[in-house]
Amino acid sequence: MKIRDVMSTPVVVVPPITPVRDVARHMDYSGVGCVVVSEGRGIAGIVTDRDLAVRVLAQDKNGDTPVGGVMSEDPVVVRAEDEVEVAFDTFRRHSFRRLPVAAEGSVVGMVTIDDLLLQMHQLTADLLTPVVKEISEPQHQSD
């Protein structure tokens, strides 16, 4: 299975000059926990709700602070055409929960640990459904 099959879209993308106040509003409005920071087609960075708490609020910065100054630069990215195992391996090696997904140099989605867990549960349910059906059907007994 490919990452494109489990990733979330659309992704919230902002330029580095965006005030962190507006980034937080984008997160709230879109119901997401991170935003990709980009100039043009490339991915310059990523900022999470935790980054806003630790790098803005805890440091007494104001809401006009440009997101480019608090983002994590050069984030690890996976490709839409990668197998989901690549995302699993990447999450195992790093201590983050979200990965931007790129295709042809642009961000096209976001894959999260939650996306992968939901996919695993769906696959398990799909595998077990025929077994449960077989077990729960009455057995015909021969006379």
Backbone as CSV, one residue per row, in Angstrom:
resi,resn,N_x,N_y,N_z,CA_x,CA_y,CA_z,C_x,C_y,C_z
1,MET,0.841,-1.171,0.000,0.000,0.000,0.000,0.890,1.240,0.000
2,LYS,0.468,2.227,-0.741,1.236,3.462,-0.884,0.809,4.494,0.155
3,ILE,1.729,5.395,0.471,1.431,6.468,1.411,0.278,7.323,0.900
4,ARG,0.191,7.530,-0.384,-0.910,8.343,-0.933,-2.278,7.774,-0.570
5,ASP,-2.339,6.453,-0.281,-3.602,5.806,0.052,-4.040,6.055,1.496
6,VAL,-3.132,6.521,2.347,-3.470,6.739,3.760,-3.259,8.179,4.226
7,MET,-2.652,9.006,3.403,-2.351,10.378,3.823,-3.613,11.221,3.898
8,SER,-3.515,12.295,4.656,-4.606,13.257,4.785,-4.351,14.426,3.850
9,THR,-5.418,14.933,3.281,-5.349,16.116,2.425,-6.574,16.970,2.722
10,PRO,-6.560,18.225,2.416,-5.421,19.023,1.989,-4.541,19.385,3.180
11,VAL,-3.384,19.887,2.883,-2.427,20.315,3.897,-2.480,21.834,3.989
12,VAL,-2.393,22.354,5.206,-2.332,23.799,5.385,-0.884,24.230,5.148
13,VAL,-0.700,25.128,4.204,0.631,25.625,3.843,0.628,27.139,3.980
14,VAL,1.662,27.663,4.648,1.791,29.109,4.835,3.206,29.540,4.481
15,PRO,3.378,30.804,4.083,4.737,31.318,3.859,5.415,31.632,5.187
16,PRO,6.750,31.687,5.212,7.500,31.919,6.451,7.206,33.255,7.128
17,ILE,6.673,34.215,6.412,6.399,35.529,7.014,5.061,35.567,7.761
18,THR,4.296,34.485,7.708,2.982,34.446,8.361,3.138,34.574,9.877
19,PRO,2.413,35.493,10.500,2.475,35.615,11.963,1.966,34.333,12.636
20,VAL,2.598,33.945,13.728,2.209,32.713,14.418,0.756,32.760,14.887
21,ARG,0.241,33.933,15.159,-1.169,34.080,15.540,-2.057,33.535,14.412
22,ASP,-1.730,33.897,13.177,-2.506,33.431,12.024,-2.319,31.934,11.800
23,VAL,-1.117,31.437,12.072,-0.864,29.997,11.945,-1.754,29.235,12.922
24,ALA,-1.827,29.710,14.165,-2.678,29.062,15.167,-4.140,29.098,14.726
25,ARG,-4.551,30.199,14.142,-5.935,30.305,13.652,-6.191,29.326,12.507
26,HIS,-5.207,29.184,11.614,-5.327,28.202,10.515,-5.480,26.794,11.086
27,MET,-4.657,26.475,12.091,-4.734,25.158,12.715,-6.117,24.918,13.316
28,ASP,-6.607,25.911,14.038,-7.913,25.791,14.681,-9.014,25.624,13.637
29,TYR,-9.015,26.472,12.640,-10.055,26.436,11.608,-10.045,25.114,10.840
30,SER,-8.844,24.625,10.527,-8.703,23.409,9.716,-8.710,22.131,10.551
31,GLY,-8.614,22.255,11.863,-8.606,21.079,12.720,-7.361,20.233,12.563
32,VAL,-6.217,20.900,12.407,-4.946,20.194,12.235,-3.981,20.579,13.341
33,GLY,-2.967,19.745,13.545,-1.973,19.992,14.576,-0.653,20.482,14.041
34,CYS,-0.557,20.652,12.718,0.686,21.177,12.153,0.405,21.855,10.820
35,VAL,1.351,22.704,10.459,1.265,23.481,9.228,2.615,23.383,8.538
36,VAL,2.583,23.236,7.224,3.813,23.230,6.437,4.146,24.671,6.063
37,VAL,5.418,25.003,6.197,5.894,26.331,5.828,6.626,26.194,4.500
38,SER,6.219,27.013,3.523,6.767,26.857,2.182,6.881,28.198,1.482
39,GLU,7.929,28.307,0.697,8.078,29.418,-0.235,8.187,28.790,-1.604
40,GLY,7.239,29.078,-2.451,7.243,28.422,-3.752,6.800,26.985,-3.612
41,ARG,7.495,26.082,-4.308,7.094,24.681,-4.313,7.744,23.851,-3.209
42,GLY,8.891,24.250,-2.723,9.612,23.445,-1.742,9.048,23.561,-0.337
43,ILE,9.459,22.631,0.527,9.046,22.637,1.921,10.192,23.200,2.749
44,ALA,9.990,24.394,3.305,11.032,25.048,4.097,11.043,24.538,5.530
45,GLY,9.854,24.210,6.043,9.778,23.775,7.427,8.389,23.301,7.785
46,ILE,8.245,22.984,9.056,6.968,22.545,9.600,6.842,23.136,10.988
47,VAL,5.640,23.496,11.379,5.399,23.999,12.724,4.188,23.259,13.281
48,THR,4.335,22.790,14.510,3.269,22.031,15.159,2.652,22.865,16.275
49,ASP,1.524,22.382,16.780,0.907,23.055,17.915,1.863,23.064,19.110
50,ARG,2.649,22.010,19.255,3.640,21.961,20.342,4.726,23.019,20.133
51,ASP,5.163,23.201,18.887,6.153,24.248,18.589,5.631,25.618,19.017
52,LEU,4.356,25.870,18.751,3.786,27.167,19.130,3.798,27.339,20.643
53,ALA,3.504,26.269,21.369,3.507,26.349,22.831,4.926,26.546,23.369
54,VAL,5.878,25.754,22.863,7.239,25.759,23.414,8.091,26.909,22.871
55,ARG,7.961,27.205,21.587,8.837,28.207,20.969,8.252,29.605,20.912
56,VAL,6.954,29.715,21.177,6.324,31.036,21.151,5.839,31.401,22.556
57,LEU,4.866,30.671,23.060,4.298,31.016,24.370,5.320,30.916,25.489
58,ALA,6.048,29.817,25.557,7.011,29.631,26.648,8.175,30.628,26.564
59,GLN,8.418,31.150,25.382,9.512,32.115,25.206,9.012,33.564,25.232
60,ASP,7.745,33.730,25.578,7.129,35.070,25.669,7.221,35.863,24.360
61,LYS,7.154,35.162,23.241,7.114,35.863,21.955,5.671,36.274,21.688
62,ASN,5.503,37.297,20.866,4.136,37.751,20.600,3.568,37.100,19.339
63,GLY,2.293,37.300,19.128,1.590,36.672,18.013,2.008,37.165,16.652
64,ASP,2.755,38.258,16.604,3.230,38.788,15.315,4.535,38.145,14.860
65,THR,5.112,37.276,15.680,6.365,36.606,15.340,6.168,35.803,14.052
66,PRO,7.035,35.977,13.063,6.907,35.192,11.823,7.151,33.708,12.090
67,VAL,6.329,32.877,11.495,6.429,31.432,11.706,7.788,30.890,11.258
68,GLY,8.422,31.548,10.299,9.743,31.118,9.833,10.787,31.115,10.933
69,GLY,10.570,31.901,11.982,11.516,31.962,13.090,11.301,30.902,14.155
70,VAL,10.193,30.174,14.093,9.917,29.158,15.112,9.677,27.769,14.519
71,MET,9.694,27.663,13.212,9.439,26.365,12.557,10.640,25.439,12.710
72,SER,10.392,24.160,12.524,11.482,23.182,12.412,11.877,23.160,10.943
73,GLU,13.129,23.479,10.678,13.591,23.578,9.290,13.897,22.209,8.702
74,ASP,13.807,22.131,7.388,14.140,20.924,6.634,13.539,19.662,7.245
75,PRO,12.225,19.597,7.329,11.596,18.424,7.953,11.818,17.163,7.135
76,VAL,11.774,16.045,7.813,11.824,14.752,7.140,10.528,14.624,6.351
77,VAL,10.641,14.192,5.125,9.496,14.094,4.219,9.466,12.696,3.616
78,VAL,8.262,12.187,3.384,8.110,10.935,2.641,7.437,11.262,1.318
79,ARG,7.543,10.334,0.392,6.953,10.548,-0.928,5.610,9.822,-1.030
80,ALA,4.704,10.407,-1.776,3.374,9.820,-1.951,3.460,8.413,-2.526
81,GLU,4.465,8.140,-3.334,4.610,6.830,-3.981,5.345,5.808,-3.116
82,ASP,5.870,6.235,-1.960,6.529,5.291,-1.049,5.514,4.308,-0.485
83,GLU,5.990,3.140,-0.132,5.146,2.172,0.562,4.944,2.656,1.998
84,VAL,3.828,2.293,2.629,3.561,2.753,3.994,4.637,2.292,4.965
85,GLU,5.342,1.227,4.637,6.433,0.760,5.501,7.503,1.834,5.676
86,VAL,7.683,2.678,4.659,8.653,3.768,4.758,8.224,4.733,5.866
87,ALA,6.934,5.035,5.937,6.433,5.915,6.999,6.595,5.252,8.363
88,PHE,6.250,3.950,8.462,6.437,3.232,9.731,7.892,3.315,10.180
89,ASP,8.812,3.036,9.280,10.243,3.074,9.616,10.684,4.479,10.030
90,THR,10.187,5.485,9.334,10.554,6.868,9.652,10.046,7.255,11.038
91,PHE,8.820,6.885,11.349,8.280,7.179,12.684,9.070,6.451,13.771
92,ARG,9.517,5.240,13.485,10.310,4.484,14.473,11.645,5.160,14.761
93,ARG,12.257,5.736,13.734,13.578,6.346,13.883,13.551,7.744,14.493
94,HIS,12.416,8.414,14.420,12.324,9.803,14.879,11.239,9.936,15.940
95,SER,11.268,11.039,16.651,10.295,11.236,17.725,9.232,12.262,17.334
96,PHE,8.653,12.076,16.162,7.543,12.949,15.798,6.368,12.119,15.309
97,ARG,5.222,12.777,15.159,3.975,12.073,14.863,3.399,12.389,13.500
98,ARG,4.017,13.338,12.786,3.475,13.766,11.500,4.587,13.864,10.480
99,LEU,4.265,13.486,9.252,5.228,13.573,8.159,4.584,14.239,6.952
100,PRO,5.195,15.303,6.448,4.704,15.850,5.182,4.940,14.833,4.059
101,VAL,4.028,14.826,3.117,4.124,13.929,1.966,4.336,14.792,0.731
102,ALA,5.364,14.455,-0.039,5.708,15.242,-1.217,5.539,14.426,-2.489
103,ALA,5.258,15.145,-3.549,5.230,14.576,-4.891,5.647,15.679,-5.845
104,GLU,6.607,15.370,-6.677,7.108,16.335,-7.670,7.515,17.658,-7.033
105,GLY,8.141,17.592,-5.850,8.686,18.776,-5.207,7.706,19.618,-4.417
106,SER,6.436,19.234,-4.385,5.434,19.983,-3.633,4.831,19.112,-2.548
107,VAL,4.344,19.759,-1.492,3.656,19.018,-0.447,2.243,18.697,-0.949
108,VAL,1.865,17.425,-0.832,0.562,16.987,-1.341,-0.305,16.358,-0.249
109,GLY,0.270,16.160,0.928,-0.504,15.542,2.001,0.305,15.483,3.272
110,MET,-0.320,14.888,4.276,0.322,14.690,5.572,-0.053,13.287,6.020
111,VAL,0.917,12.546,6.508,0.625,11.231,7.076,0.993,11.287,8.552
112,THR,0.096,10.759,9.368,0.299,10.791,10.810,0.311,9.370,11.353
113,ILE,0.811,9.243,12.559,0.757,7.941,13.224,-0.700,7.489,13.322
114,ASP,-1.591,8.425,13.602,-3.013,8.083,13.693,-3.540,7.516,12.378
115,ASP,-3.124,8.099,11.246,-3.541,7.578,9.932,-3.120,6.127,9.778
116,LEU,-1.889,5.821,10.180,-1.374,4.459,10.034,-2.081,3.496,10.989
117,LEU,-2.348,3.937,12.205,-3.066,3.080,13.155,-4.484,2.776,12.663
118,LEU,-5.162,3.781,12.150,-6.508,3.554,11.613,-6.472,2.576,10.440
119,GLN,-5.475,2.712,9.594,-5.342,1.807,8.453,-5.100,0.374,8.923
120,MET,-4.245,0.216,9.925,-3.971,-1.124,10.461,-5.238,-1.742,11.044
121,HIS,-6.007,-0.955,11.772,-7.256,-1.469,12.354,-8.249,-1.855,11.264
122,GLN,-8.318,-1.057,10.203,-9.231,-1.380,9.103,-8.803,-2.670,8.415
123,LEU,-7.508,-2.838,8.204,-7.013,-4.071,7.586,-7.310,-5.285,8.457
124,THR,-7.127,-5.131,9.761,-7.428,-6.228,10.684,-8.916,-6.575,10.626
125,ALA,-9.764,-5.552,10.636,-11.208,-5.789,10.561,-11.571,-6.485,9.249
126,ASP,-10.969,-6.062,8.159,-11.239,-6.684,6.857,-10.824,-8.154,6.842
127,LEU,-9.712,-8.468,7.501,-9.255,-9.852,7.560,-10.146,-10.712,8.462
128,LEU,-10.626,-10.131,9.546,-11.405,-10.896,10.509,-12.879,-11.053,10.133
129,THR,-13.409,-10.179,9.314,-14.826,-10.239,8.972,-15.257,-11.601,8.426
130,PRO,-14.548,-12.189,7.449,-14.969,-13.502,6.969,-14.856,-14.592,8.038
131,VAL,-13.853,-14.480,8.897,-13.673,-15.474,9.959,-14.831,-15.394,10.946
132,VAL,-15.174,-14.193,11.361,-16.275,-14.006,12.305,-17.588,-14.478,11.688
133,LYS,-17.789,-14.184,10.419,-19.002,-14.624,9.727,-19.086,-16.147,9.720
134,GLU,-17.989,-16.792,9.435,-17.933,-18.267,9.404,-18.243,-18.844,10.784
135,ILE,-17.666,-18.267,11.803,-17.861,-18.767,13.161,-19.290,-18.541,13.638
136,SER,-19.871,-17.409,13.275,-21.184,-17.057,13.808,-22.348,-17.698,13.052
137,GLU,-22.084,-18.253,11.887,-23.162,-18.946,11.148,-23.462,-20.291,11.787
138,PRO,-24.741,-20.660,11.827,-25.083,-21.985,12.395,-24.455,-23.087,11.562
139,GLN,-23.982,-24.080,12.257,-23.385,-25.248,11.600,-24.487,-26.213,11.223
140,HIS,-24.462,-26.712,10.006,-25.440,-27.704,9.577,-24.958,-29.078,9.982
141,GLN,-25.812,-29.785,10.667,-25.446,-31.123,11.120,-26.128,-32.162,10.249
142,SER,-25.417,-33.181,9.922,-25.972,-34.287,9.136,-26.697,-35.238,10.053
143,ASP,-27.777,-35.817,9.584,-28.506,-36.800,10.395,-27.914,-38.163,10.260
